[in-house]
Amino acid sequence: MTTLANQVTAGRSLWWRVAQDFLDSRIAAAALVVLVSIALAALLAPWIALQNPYDLMQIDVMDARLRPGSANAAGDHVYWLGTDGQGRDLYSAILYGLRISLAVGIGSAVLAGVAGTLVGLLAAYAGGRVDATLMRIVDLMLSFPTILMALMILAYVGKGVGNVVLTLVLLEWAYYARTARGQALVEARRDYVEAARGQGLGGWRIATGHVLPNCLPPLMVIGALQVARAITLEATLSFLGLGVPITEPSLGLLISNGYQYLLSNEYWISFFPGIALLLTIVAINLVGDQLRDALNPRLQR
């Protein structure tokens, strides 16, 4: 009980220090505010958007490619960010696109994190041939170009949000596995692990109940950065026509839809979704960098 109480106390002090570090860094605090605002806007899209851009009953083709600040044909509301080639309000389309992009990024990062962490813990505690075999598989996965493998897989399985998430999980779990294994090998030499063994606890129970909580900080940092990476990959795949189908919103797909109009000076169709994608990725990366600095005392300034 004393060991558990000490771990809980240490965990509370750690996250209090992380919160203090975020408050001390204006850039990180601003990035966190931007990220929370983007997430809330995506969640509240059905209530704050002017229209459902993928409901054909709410779209008027007469409003196609209107410049930012133009009113619709009926004159009852203004398209502040303009409309795309199909007459969809870009402001509304971006809000709905953020929902898909964040869902793909967070979903793939969480699933890949769970799978990779379990593989890493298994490799660390099994050792021997199991460890060697799993790590060679990890090395093999990390040696492949991610975008090329994603294109090949999606060309075979087809478009779809579910297929994109599963593809990203298949390609990203190895990052977590390597980190989890390395951290577990370090933690396995700690005194509290020896004490748990002395109490007769099994290896897997020690790994999941004692070692895993102490491996979470670096894994959380990787997870935050992998969310941004997954959003970027999804946008790239959708831009190339192999990600999200045209019947569903996505920031990458919105940018792709406006690409053909760039030469006709209708820049806003791609520009505003691109800005939303840029802000999302930069905010996630800044938060992830600050989280890394806060959780690693050697990186603190």
C-alpha positions, -999 to +999 in steps of 0.1 A: +000+000+000+029+023+008+044+018-027+011+024-044+006+056-023+040+068-033+033+062-069+000+081-068+017+110-050+046+111-075+021+110-104+001+140-090+033+160-085+044+152-120+012+164-137+012+195-115+047+203-127+035+197-163+006+221-158+030+247-143+054+243-173+025+249-197+014+280-178+050+293-178+054+290-216+032+315-234+037+298-268+027+264-254-003+279-235-014+297-267-011+265-287-031+246-261-059+273-263-059+271-301-060+233-300-089+232-275-108+258-296-103+237-327-115+206-309-146+223-295-154+238-329-152+204-345-174+188-318-200+216-321-200+217-359-237+206-362-248+235-341-224+264-351-221+256-388-242+276-413-252+244-431-244+207-434-221+209-464-228+173-472-266+175-472-277+180-507-309+196-496-290+225-480-268+233-510-276+256-538-255+252-569-262+288-578-239+298-549-209+279-563-175+296-561-187+327-543-159+349-530-154+354-492-180+378-477-205+372-505-242+366-497-262+337-510-287+340-538-316+345-513-296+371-493-304+355-459-268+348-448-232+356-458-205+331-467-177+346-447-151+322-462-168+319-496-180+287-512-164+259-531-170+245-566-202+227-554-217+257-536-208+244-501-201+270-474-163+267-467-167+277-431-191+249-425-171+225-446-140+232-426-158+226-393-170+192-405-137+184-421-119+190-388-141+163-372-129+137-396-093+148-395-092+148-357-111+115-355-086+099-378-056+114-361-067+106-325-082+072-333-052+059-352-028+073-326-047+056-297-051+023-314-015+022-326-004+032-291-022+004-274-010-022-299+026-009-299+028-007-261+016-042-257+041-055-282+069-035-265+060-048-230+058-084-244+092-081-260+108-066-229+095-092-205+096-123-227+132-116-239+152-142-259+139-152-293+105-135-287+122-102-281+146-106-311+117-116-334+094-088-324+122-062-327+132-074-361+096-069-372+096-034-357+129-026-376+112-039-408+082-017-403+102+014-395+123+009-426+094+013-450+084+047-464+052+054-446+034+074-473+043+049-500+031+019-479-001+038-471-007+044-508-002+008-516-025-005-489-053+019-496-050+012-533-058-024-525-084-021-497-101+011-510-111+045-496-129+051-463-123+065-429-121+031-413-096+019-439-074+050-434-074+045-396-065+008-399-038+016-424-022+043-401-024+019-372-006-008-392+022+017-401+025+036-368+025+010-340+062+002-343+072+037-330+053+029-297+067-006-295+103+005-297+098+032-271+078+010-247+104-018-249+133+005-241+114+022-213+103-012-199+138-025-199+150+005-179+121+003-154+126-035-149+158-027-130+141-004-105+138-013-069+100-013-069+100-040-096+122-062-074+099-056-045+069-066-066+087-098-076+095-105-039+057-103-032+051-131-057+035-111-085+036-125-120+057-109-148+027-097-168+010-082-137+042-063-129+045-051-165+009-038-167+004-027-131+038-013-121+060-007-152+034+005-176+023+036-156+059+047-155+063+042-193+033+064-201+050+099-201+072+092-232+045+073-249+021+102-244+046+125-260+049+102-290+011+099-291+007+137-293+031+140-321+017+110-339-017+126-339-003+155-360+016+130-382-016+110-388-036+141-397-009+151-421-009+116-437-047+115-440-047+149-456-020+138-481-038+106-489-072+124-493-055+150-515-041+123-537-076+107-539-069+075-519-081+086-484-116+098-474-143+095-502-158+126-517-191+119-498-174+127-464-156+159-453-118+161-447-094+190-448-072+172-473-101+166-496-113+202-493-078+214-503-079+189-532-113+202-543-100+237-547-067+228-564-083+229-599-095+265-593-061+280-582-052+291-617-085+310-621-076+331-590-102+314-568-076+308-541-100+307-511-113+272-519-079+257-509-065+285-489-088+285-459-089+247-454-050+248-457-048+274-430-071+253-407-049+222-414-017+242-407-031+257-374-042+222-362-008+206-369+013+234-355-008+236-323-005+198-318+032+198-324+038+228-300+018+211-273+036+178-279+070+196-278+061+213-245+048+180-231+081+164-240+101+191-223+079+190-192+081+152-188+119+150-194+139+170-168+170+169-190+152+189-217+138+216-194+150+251-200 
